[in-house]
Amino acid sequence: METRQLGKNGPALSVIGFGAWAIGGPWNYGWGVVDDDESVRAIRRALDTGVNWIDTAAAYGFGHSEEVVGRAVRGLGKRPFIATKCGLLPDGKGGVRNSIEPSSIRGECNASLKRLGVDCIDLYQIHWPEGSVPIEDAWGAMAGLQKEGKARYIGVSNFDVPLLRRCMAVAPVQSLQPPYSLITRDVEKETLAFCREQSIGVVAYSPMQSGLLTGKFDRAKMKSDDWRQRISLFREPELSRGLAFVESLRPIADARRKTVGQLAVAWVLSSPAVTSAIVGARTPVQAEENSRAAGWSLTSAELRAIEEAYRKHYGSPAAAGAE
């Protein structure tokens, strides 16, 4: 599988990263029962296909995802690169609250190290910004963990350009993890170009838009407790628009003997600013299918056809041609 360098002087990451959110369990409303043994097999199958890194977070299943990842990599001859995140804590009501106090970040790091069974986190990221704590203080704590050898690289998730600039004034930012898909394209306004100019790696999450762009989504099978129903894209009229967009992509994917989901991931990877796309899997079959999004590139004609389909259903992107 192709690899790309993460930021300035960073490691070579496979263009597909294993997303470990859905294997976390309790916090993943509507995903159904998660089998830990199957999750371990999914991770190891992804590694067999050439995936060399895993993205998780302390908030995924309130630490359970990290525990499963730790179990999956234990005993392997060569451990994959592991990225995890801090900043979201249990709120006591089944959800999470945001906390990026320096003391909280340090405590979370120690807990993640223990759950993962490692002595250094390869990439430690702040999950979400939080306005009550100066980002300079939080980022200073992250830089301190890096100096202590508890984090090899440090990055952020869901940050905009002004916040990135503030962090960079304290210590270098290795990577940014933003949402990016054929439908969610806000990072095209300025973020992707900024990251490319500043040699900040971009590891995009939700390239298949939480399942909407897989080509397999069935609204009739969406459960009442499915967390996606809280998102406008999964409510009318946006849901019908999105599904119509998917159908317009299907002939392009079929012509390459790919799924719509693989096409969607390949489109994200077509951006020169993107290092890797994080794609979730709960089974070995899903991990195998995800790997087929790599190893091929969209032609200029296909990119134009995809853009035409997007414009038909959504109009012009906020910053068309930004990347």
BATOR-999697 format. One record per atom (N, C-alpha, C, CB): z, y, x; residue in one letter. Coordinates in steps of 0.1 Angstrom, whole numbers, plus 5000, padded with zeros to 4 digits. Glycine has a CB too. Example, Ala and Ser with C-alpha at 12.3 -4.5 7.8 and 13.67 -1.06 7.14 Angstrom:
BEGIN
507849435132A;507849555123A;507849675132A;509049555113A;507149785128S;507149895137S;507950005129S;505749945141S;
END
This chain:
BEGIN
500049885008M;500050005000M;500050125009M;501250004990M;499250225005E;499250355012E;500550415013E;498150455006E;500850485024T;502050565026T;501750705029T;502950505037T;502650795026R;502450935029R;503850985035R;502051025017R;503751085044Q;504951135050Q;505751225040Q;504551215063Q;507051205040L;507851285031L;508351415038L;509151205027L;507651525035G;508051655041G;507751655056G;509551675038G;508451755062K;508251775076K;509051675084K;508651915080K;508351595092N;508951495101N;509751395094N;509851565111N;509351365081G;510051265073G;509451125075G;510151305059G;510051035067P;509550895068P;508250875060P;510650805063P;507650765063A;506450735055A;506850655043A;505450655064A;506650715031L;506950645019L;505750585012L;507650745009L;505850475006S;504750414998S;504450514987S;505150274993S;503250514982V;502850614972V;503450584958V;501350624971V;503950464957I;504650424945I;506150394949I;504050294938I;507050454943G;508450434945G;509050354933G;509250564948G;509950274935F;510650194924F;511650284917F;511250064929F;511450314905G;512350394897G;513450314891G;511650484887G;514750334894A;515750244890A;516650294878A;516750214901A;516050394870W;516850444859W;517050344848W;516150564853W;515950274844A;515950184833A;516750054835A;514550144829A;517150034848I;517949914851I;519449944851I;517549854864I;519750074848G;521150114848G;521950064837G;521250264848G;521350054825G;522049994814G;522650104804G;523149914818G;523950124803P;524550194792P;523950324788P;525950214795P;523550404798W;523150544795W;521650544790W;523250634807W;520950434791N;519550434788N;519350394773N;518850334797N;519650484764Y;519650464750Y;518250414745Y;519950594743Y;518350294738G;517150244732G;516350154740G;516350354728G;516750124753W;515950034761W;516249894758W;516250064776W;517349864751G;517749724748G;518549674759G;516449644746G;518849544759V;519749474768V;519049474782V;520149334764V;519749504793V;519249494806V;519849384813V;519449634814V;519049294818D;519449174826D;519449204841D;518549054823D;520649204847D;520749234861D;519949144870D;522249234865D;519949014867D;519248924875D;517748954875D;519448774871D;517248984863E;515849024861E;515549154868E;515449044846E;516549254868S;516349374875S;516249354891S;517549474872S;517049264896V;516949234910V;515549174913V;518049134914V;515149084905R;513849024907R;512749124906R;513548914897R;512849224897A;511849334896A;511849414909A;512149424884A;512949444914I;513049524927I;512349454938I;514449564930I;512749324939R;512149244950R;510649224949R;512949114952R;510249204937R;508749194935R;508049324939R;508449154920R;508649434935A;508049564939A;507949574954A;508849684933A;508949534961L;508949534976L;507849444981L;510349494981L;507649324975D;506649234979D;505249294978D;506749104971D;505049384968T;503749444966T;503449564976T;503649504952T;504449604984G;504249704994G;505049834991G;502849744994G;505749834980V;506749954977V;507849944988V;507349944963V;508050064994N;509050055005N;510250155002N;508450095018N;510350204990W;511550284987W;511950274972W;511250434991W;513250304970I;513850294957I;514550424953I;514850174956I;514350474941D;515050594937D;516050554926D;514050704932D;517250594928T;518350574918T;519150694917T;519150444921T;520350684910A;521250794909A;522550744904A;520650904899A;523650814907A;524950774903A;525050774887A;526050864909A;524250864881A;524350874866A;523650764859A;523751014862A;522850694865Y;522050584859Y;523050464856Y;520850534867Y;523450454843G;524450354840G;525750374846G;523950214844G;526050504849F;527350544855F;527650464867F;528450534844F;526650444876G;526850374888G;526350234888G;528350374892G;526050184877H;525550044876H;524250024883H;525549994862H;523350124881S;522050114887S;522150104903S;521150234884S;523050184908E;523250174923E;523850034927E;524250284927E;524649984919E;525249854922E;524149744922E;526349814912E;523249754912V;522149654911V;521249674923V;521449664898V;520949794927V;520049824938V;520749764951V;519749974940V;522049794952G;522749734964G;522649584965G;524149774964G;522749524953R;522649374953R;521249334956R;523049324939R;520249404952A;518849364954A;518449374969A;517949444946A;519049464976V;518549484990V;519549415000V;518549634993V;520649364995R;521549295004R;520949175010R;522849254996R;520949165023G;520449045029G;519049045033G;520748925021G;518349145029L;516849155032L;516749185047L;516249275024L;515649125053G;515449155067G;515249295071G;514249065072G;514449365062K;514249505064K;514549575051K;512749535068K;515649665052R;516049735040R;515149845036R;517449785042R;514749855023P;513849965019P;514650105020P;513349945005P;513950205020F;514450345020F;515050365006F;513350455023F;516250415006I;516950434993I;517350584991I;518250344993I;516950624979A;517250764975A;518150764963A;515950844972A;519150844963T;520050854951T;520450994949T;521250764953T;521151024939K;521451164935K;522951184931K;520551204923K;523351304931C;524651344927C;524551464917C;525551384939C;525651494911G;525751614903G;525851594888G;524451694905G;525751474883L;526051434869L;527151334868L;524751384863L;528251374861L;529451294860L;529651254845L;530651374865L;530351144843P;530651104829P;531451214822P;531450974829P;531051244809D;531751354802D;532851294793D;530751434794D;533051164793G;534051104785G;533651074771G;535251194785G;532451114768K;531951094754K;530651004754K;531651224748K;530450934765G;529250854766G;528050924772G;528850804752G;528151044775G;527151124781G;527551174795G;526751244773G;526851274800V;527151324813V;527351474813V;526051294823V;528051524823R;528251674825R;527851704839R;529751714822R;527351824841N;526851874854N;528051924863N;525851974852N;528051874875S;529051924885S;528551924899S;530451844883S;528452034905I;527952044919I;528952114928I;526552104920I;530252104924E;531252154933E;531252074946E;532652144926E;531352144957P;531352074970P;532251954971P;531652164981P;533451964966S;534351844966S;533851734957S;535751894961S;533251764946S;532651664938S;531451594944S;532151724924S;530651674951I;529451614958I;529951514969I;528651724964I;530951554976R;531451464987R;532051334981R;532551534995R;532751354970G;533351234963G;532251144958G;534251274952G;531251194952E;530151114947E;529451044958E;529151204939E;529251114969C;528551044980C;529350924985C;528451144992C;530650934987N;531450824991N;531350704981N;532850864993N;531350734968A;531250634958A;529850564958A;531550694944A;528850644960S;527450594960S;527250504973S;526450704960S;527850544984L;527750454996L;528350324994L;528450525008L;529450324987K;530150194984K;529450104975K;531550224978K;528850164964R;528150094954R;526850034960R;527850174942R;526150114968L;524950064974L;525149974986L;524150184979L;526349974991G;526649885002G;525949925015G;526249744999G;525850055017V;525250105029V;526150215036V;523850175026V;525950245049D;526750335055D;526150475056D;527150295069D;524850485052C;524150615052C;523050605040C;523450635065C;523050715032I;522050725022I;520850785028I;522550815010I;519650725026D;518450765032D;518050905027D;517350665030D;518050925014L;517751055008L;518751084997L;516251065003L;519551185000Y;520551224990Y;520151354983Y;521951244996Y;520151354970Q;519551464962Q;520551524952Q;518251424955Q;520451654950I;521251714938I;520351694926I;521451864941I;520951624916H;520151584904H;519651694896H;521051494896H;520551794893W;520151914885W;520952034890W;520451894870W;520352154890P;521052274893P;522152304883P;520152394895P;523152374886E;524152414877E;524652554880E;525352314877E;524552644870G;524752784872G;526152834876G;524352854860G;527152764873S;528552814876S;528952804890S;529552744867S;528252724898V;528552704912V;527352754920V;528752554916V;527552854930P;526552904938P;525752784945P;527053004948P;524452784944I;523752674950I;523952674965I;522252694946I;524252784971E;524452794985E;525652704989E;524652934990E;526652704980D;527852624983D;527552474982D;529052664973D;526852444971A;526552304969A;525552254980A;525852284955A;524652334984W;523652284994W;524352285008W;522452384995W;525352365010G;526052365022G;526852235023G;527052485023G;527352185012A;528052055012A;527051945015A;528752034998A;525851955010M;524851845012M;524551845027M;523651875004M;524351965033A;524051975047A;525151915056A;523752125051A;526451935051G;527551885058G;527551735058G;528851935052G;527151675047L;527051525046L;525951475056L;526751475032L;524951555057Q;523851515066Q;524351515081Q;522651605064Q;525051625084K;525551635098K;526551525101K;526251775099K;527251475091E;528251375093E;527651235093E;529251375082E;526351225091G;525651095091G;525751015078G;526251015102G;526251075068K;526351005055K;525051015047K;527451065046K;524151115050A;522851125044A;521851155055A;522851245034A;520851075055R;519751085066R;518951215063R;518850965066R;518551225050Y;517751345046Y;518351395033Y;516251305043Y;518151525030I;518751585018I;517651655010I;519851675021I;517651634997G;516651694988G;517251744975G;515551604986G;516351784966V;516851834953V;515851774942V;516851984952V;516351784930S;515651734918S;515651844907S;516151604913S;514551874901N;514551964890N;514852114894N;515451924879N;514552154906F;514752284911F;513452364910F;515252284925F;513552494908D;512352584908D;512252654922D;512452684897D;511252734923V;510952794936V;512052884941V;509652864936V;512552974932P;513653064936P;514852984941P;514153154925P;515252874935L;516352794939L;516052724953L;516752684929L;514852684954L;514452614967L;514552714978L;512952564966L;514152844976R;514252944986R;515752964990R;513653074981R;516652964980R;518052984983R;518552874991R;518853004970R;518152754988C;518652634996C;518152645010C;518152504989C;516852685012M;516252685025M;516852785034M;514752715024M;517552885028A;518252985036A;519552925042A;518553115028A;519952815037V;521152745042V;520852635051V;522052695030V;519852555047A;519452435055A;518152385049A;520552315054A;517352315058P;516052275053P;516152175041P;515252205064P;515052185032V;514952095021V;513851995024V;514652175008V;514251865024Q;513351765027Q;512351735016Q;514051635032Q;512951735004S;512051694993S;512551754979S;512151544991S;511551754970L;511851794956L;511351684947L;511051934953L;512151654937Q;511851554927Q;511651624914Q;512951444926Q;510451654910P;510251714897P;509551624887P;509351844899P;509651654874P;508751574864P;507351624866P;509251594850P;506451524866Y;505051564867Y;504151454861Y;504651594882Y;503351494852S;502451394845S;501251474840S;503151314834S;500351394834L;499151454828L;499451554817L;498251344823L;500651534811I;501051624800I;502051724805I;501651544789I;503051694814T;504051784819T;503551834832T;505451714820T;503051964832R;502352014843R;502952154848R;500852034840R;504152184844D;504752314848D;504752334863D;506052324842D;504952234871V;504952244885V;503652294891V;505452114892V;502652294884E;501352344889E;501352494890E;500252294880E;502252564883K;502252704882K;502452764896K;503352764873K;503452714904E;503752764917E;504452664926E;504552894917E;505152564920T;505952474928T;505252384937T;506852394918T;504152324933L;503452234941L;502852304953L;502352164933L;502252424951A;501652494962A;502752544972A;500952614957A;503952584967F;505052624975F;505552504984F;506152674967F;505652394978C;506152274985C;505152234996C;506452154976C;503952244993R;502852215003R;502952305015R;501452204997R;503052435011E;503052545022E;504352525031E;503052685016E;505452485025Q;506752475032Q;507052335037Q;507852525023Q;506052245036S;506252105041S;507452035034S;506352105056S;507552065021I;508651995013I;507951875006I;509352095003I;508451755008G;507851645001G;508151644986G;508451515007G;507151594979V;507251594964V;507251444959V;506151674957V;508351404953V;508351274947V;508451284932V;509551184953V;507351264925A;507251304911A;507851194903A;505751324907A;508651234893Y;509151134883Y;508551144870Y;510651144882Y;508551034862S;507951024849S;506451044849S;508651114839S;505750994858P;504251014858P;503550954846P;503650954870P;504250854839M;503750794827M;504450854814M;503850644827M;505050974816Q;505651044805Q;506550964796Q;504651114797Q;507550894803S;508550814796S;507850704787S;509450904787S;506750654791G;506050554784G;504950594775G;507050484775G;504850724772L;503850774763L;502450754769L;504050924760L;502350764782L;501050754789L;500750614794L;500950844800L;501450514789T;501250374794T;499950314787T;502450284791T;499650364775G;498550304768G;499150194759G;497550254777G;500450164760K;501050054752K;502050104742K;501649954762K;502250234742F;503350284733F;502950264718F;503550434735F;503950214711D;503750184696D;504850254689D;503750034693D;504550364682R;505550444675R;506350354665R;504850554668R;505750254659A;506350174649A;507450084655A;505350074642A;507450064668K;508449984675K;509550074681K;507849894685K;509550204680M;510550284686M;511750274678M;510050434687M;512850234684K;514150214678K;514850344674K;515050134686K;515750344664S;516350464659S;517250524670S;517250424647S;517750444679D;518650504690D;517850534703D;519750404693D;516550524702D;515750554714D;515950704718D;514250524711D;516350724730W;516650864735W;515450954734W;517150864749W;514250894734R;513050974735R;512751054722R;511850884737R;513451014711Q;513251084698Q;513851224699Q;513851004687Q;514651254709R;515151384711R;514251484718R;516451384718R;513051424723I;512151504730I;510951544721I;511551424742I;510451664721S;509451704712S;508151624714S;509151854715S;507851574726L;506651494728L;506651364720L;506451464742L;507851324715F;507951194708F;508251224693F;509051104714F;508051354689R;508151384675R;506851454670R;509351484673R;506651444658E;505351504652E;505451654652E;505051454638E;504351724655P;503051674656P;502651634670P;502051774651P;503551654680E;503251634694E;502951484697E;504351684703E;503651394690L;503451254692L;501951214689L;504451164684L;501451254678S;500151214674S;499151284684S;499751264660S;499351404688R;498551464698R;498451384711R;498951614701R;499651344716G;499751264728G;499051134727G;501251244732G;499251064716L;498550934714L;497050954713L;499150864702L;496551054707A;495151084707A;494651114721A;494851204698A;495351184729F;495051204743F;494951074751F;496051304750F;495850984749V;495850854755V;494550784752V;497150774751V;494150784739E;492950714735E;491750774742E;492850714720E;491750904744S;490650964751S;490550924766S;490651114750S;491750884771L;491750844785L;491350694787L;493150864791L;491550614776R;491350474777R;489950434782R;491550414764R;488850494778P;487550454783P;487450474798P;486450524776P;488050584803I;488050614818I;488750504825I;488650754821I;489950464820A;490650354827A;489950224826A;492050344820A;489450194814D;488750064812D;487550054822D;488250054798D;486850164824A;485750154833A;486050114848A;485050294834A;487350144851R;487850104864R;488749974864R;488650214871R;488749914852R;489549794850R;491049824853R;489049674858R;491449934849K;492849984850K;493450014837K;492950104860K;494750014836T;495450054824T;495550204823T;496949994823T;495850254812V;495950404811V;497150444819V;496250444796V;498250364820G;499350404828G;499050414843G;500450294826G;498250314847Q;497750314861Q;496950434864Q;497050184865Q;496050474855L;495250594856L;496150714857L;494250604844L;497150724848A;498050844848A;498750854861A;499050824837A;499250744867V;499950754880V;498950794891V;500550614884V;497750734891A;496750774901A;496350924900A;495450684899A;496350974888W;496151124886W;497151204893W;496051164871W;498451164891V;499551234898V;499351234913V;500951184894V;498951114918L;498851094932L;497551164938L;498750944935L;496751214929S;495551284934S;495851424939S;494451294923S;497051474936S;497451604941S;497851594955S;498651654933S;497251674964P;497651674978P;499051714981P;496651764986P;499751764972A;501151804974A;502151694971A;501451924965A;501651584964V;502551474960V;502651374971V;502051414947V;503851334975T;504051234985T;504051094978T;505451254992T;504751084967S;504850954960S;505250974945S;505950864967S;504850874937A;505250874923A;506250774920A;503950854914A;507350814913I;508450724910I;508050654896I;509850794909I;507950524897V;507550444885V;508650344882V;506150384886V;509150344870G;510250254866G;509750114863G;511050304855G;510550014864A;510249874860A;511549804858A;509449804871A;511449714848R;512649634845R;512349484847R;513049654830R;511149444849T;510749304851T;509749294863T;510149244838T;509649174869P;508649154880P;507249184875P;508749014885P;506949154862V;505649174857V;505349324857V;505449114843V;506249404852Q;506049544852Q;505949604867Q;507249614845Q;506749554876A;506649594890A;505249564896A;507749534898A;504749444893E;503449404897E;502349504891E;503149264893E;502449524879E;501449614872E;501549754878E;501749614857E;502749804880N;502849944886N;502149954899N;504349974887N;502249844907S;501649854921S;500149874921S;502049724929S;499549834909R;498049844908R;497649984906R;497549754898R;498650084904A;498250224903A;497850274917A;499450304897A;498250204928A;497950244941A;496750164946A;499150214951A;496150214958G;495050134964G;493750174959G;495249994962G;493650284951W;492350334946W;492450484943W;491850254933W;491350544942S;491350694940S;490450724929S;491050774953S;490750834922L;489950884911L;488750964917L;490650964901L;487550944912T;486451014917T;486451154911T;485150944913T;485651244917S;485651384912S;485151384897S;484751474921S;484251294894A;483651284880A;484751244871A;482451194880A;485551144875E;486651104867E;487751204865E;487350974873E;488051284875L;489051394874L;488551494865L;489251454888L;487251524865R;486651624855R;486751564841R;485251654859R;486551444839A;486551384826A;487951384820A;486051234826A;488951354829I;490351364825I;490751504821I;491251314837I;490251604829E;490651734826E;489951784813E;490151824837E;488751734810E;488151774798E;488851714786E;486651714798E;489451594788A;490151534777A;491451604775A;490551384781A;492051654786Y;493351734785Y;493051864777Y;493851764799Y;491951934781R;491652054775R;491352044760R;490452124782R;490751934756K;490451904742K;491651894734K;489651774741K;492751834739H;493951804732H;495051914734H;494451674735H;495051974746Y;496152064749Y;495752204753Y;496952004760Y;494452224755G;493952354759G;494052364774G;494752474753G;493952484780S;493952504794S;495452494799S;493352644798S;495552424811P;496952424817P;497352564820P;496952344830P;498652584821A;499252724824A;498652784836A;500752714825A;498352694846A;497752744858A;496652644863A;498852754870A;495652644855A;494552544858A;494052564872A;493452554847A;493852454879G;493352464892G;494352494903G;492252564893G;495652504899A;496652534909A;496752434920A;497952554903A;496452304917E;496452204927E;495252114925E;497752114925E;
END
